Amino acid sequence: MHLPFKKSFAVTRRAIFVSLFSLSASLAAQTYPNKPVTIVVPYNAGGDADQSARNLGTVAQAVLKQPIVVLNKGGASGAIGSQFVKDAAPDGYTLLLARVGSQAVLPAMKSDLSYKWNDFTFIGLLELNPVVCVVHPDSPYKTFGDLTKAIADKPGKLNYSSSGPGTILNFGPQLMLQTLKLGPDVAVNISYKGGSEAVVAVLAREVDFSCGNLTSALTQITAGKLRALVTTTPERVKEIPNVPTAKEVGMPQLEAIVGWSALYGPPKLSQDVVNKWVAVLAAADKDANWQAGNVRYGGIPRILSPLDTEKFAASQYVSYSKLSSQLGIK
């Protein structure tokens, strides 16, 4: 006689629990953030990703009224920091400064990588980073043509700095060698921990040249401490107007190599949290200081919606999958 009552009570209790849980989640979203938010940079301090995260953090702190902590977790070409965010709680307090190398190139090259290109919540693209090839100002190579001729004339003698095989800094020279119909070892790759270290290697004359994100090299270029030979942009970069584009030096194929930064979250990040950060990015897009920060480190502002960011990331993954196969980089 009492069984229907017990069953009804159990159902009611479960419904109350679900309602309370939903209310709690809703209240949590309304009060987000109520403590500092960490943006994980999967590379070392001082590089392109680090500067992008700190530039965004300044705007985010003003909008969200909470401290933004930038945490550098470099290693394994960005895989360590990326995996850290993938495994984080989807509460919005641990986010990822996504980069082309860690979020497109690595997944395209490594089928056994512990995460896929789309194993994250897409929040928004931040900026594009043109690639620039540089030499020391005392280098005998005054033009891009001088450099490519020396590489062809002296196989195995010239070297370049990169942040490791299969990174943007490695893809650029390798695509250049392939376009010149030269073998992959005609110029020797010397790996460093990140983009900033790769630039320092040119400054210290440890290597002959480097092709990396303009972000890492712009200050040294404008100060005359590096000589830029070519950029991968369709038009000349206004901060270095005398530097020719890849198309102008007869190598338009290099336009395929471009860096970028985006903001990602762990899988299953709530839409409410995503919306909060979409509002932050919208504020950044109108913020003069954020725009100026991009100019200082060579970034081209390109704020995109979550959906458009996912589409962009997908196209990048496909592009680098094809490139890695063509160049034989695994």
Buried (B, 14 or more C-beta within 10 A) or exposed (E): EEEEEEEEEEEEEEEEEEEEEEEEEEEBBEEBBEEEBBBBBBBBBBBBBBBBBBBBBBBBBBBBEBEBBBBBBBBBBBBBBBBBBBEBEBBBBBBBBBBBBBBBBBBBBBEEBEBEBBBBBBBBBBBBBBBBBBBBBEBEBEBBBBBBEBBBEEEEEBBBBBBBBBBBBBBBBBBBBBBBEBEBEBBBBBBBBBBBBBBBBBBEEBBBBBBBBBBBBBBBBBEEBBBBBBBBBEEBBEEBEEBBBBBBBEBBBBBBBBBBBBBBBBBEBBEBBBEBBBEBBBBBBEBEEBBEBBEBBBBBBBBBBBEBBBBBBBEBBEBBBEBBEEBEBE
